[in-house]
Amino acid sequence: MKERVDTMSNELQDRKPDDVLDLRGEACPEPQIEIVKKLNHMKPGQVLEVISDEEPMNVTIPKICESRGYPCVSVKEGNTYRIKILKTK
């Protein structure tokens, strides 16, 4: 099962996002609200990329995704996190 998750993560990491939400400089809880609103307006199969410079977002965004059943992958680039989320349903 773990191999399948890794494969999904690699595929998701390589996918071009359908939309990008740049939340650098934004403090909680506003980013979480914006992410949920954006995902609610996206179609299944679309990918949202979230850009954040807040380290807690690297934990809270995956938790939001897990609770909704959306795969996500996070990459750290310097002080910035790029998190891709696949809306599945």
Residue pairs with C-beta under 8 A, 6 or more apart in sequence:
8 71
9 71
9 73
12 47
12 71
12 72
12 73
12 84
12 86
13 73
13 75
13 84
15 47
15 84
15 86
16 47
17 47
17 48
17 49
17 84
18 42
18 46
18 47
18 48
19 38
19 42
19 46
19 47
19 48
19 49
20 48
20 49
20 50
20 51
21 34
21 35
21 38
21 48
21 49
21 50
21 51
22 51
23 30
23 31
23 34
23 35
23 50
23 51
23 52
23 54
23 57
24 51
24 52
24 53
24 80
25 53
26 34
26 52
26 54
27 54
28 54
28 56
28 57
28 60
31 50
31 52
31 54
31 57
32 60
32 61
32 64
35 48
35 50
35 61
35 64
35 85
36 64
38 48
39 48
39 68
39 70
39 85
39 87
42 48
42 87
43 87
44 87
44 88
44 89
45 86
45 87
45 88
46 86
46 87
47 84
47 85
47 86
47 87
48 84
48 85
48 87
49 82
49 83
49 84
49 85
50 57
50 61
50 81
50 82
50 83
50 84
50 85
51 80
51 81
51 82
51 83
52 58
52 61
52 80
52 81
52 83
53 79
53 80
53 81
54 81
55 81
57 81
57 83
58 74
58 76
58 81
58 83
61 72
61 74
61 83
61 85
62 72
62 74
62 83
65 71
65 72
65 85
69 88
69 89
70 85
70 86
70 87
70 88
71 85
71 86
71 88
72 83
72 84
72 85
72 86
73 83
73 84
74 81
74 82
74 83
75 81
75 82
75 83
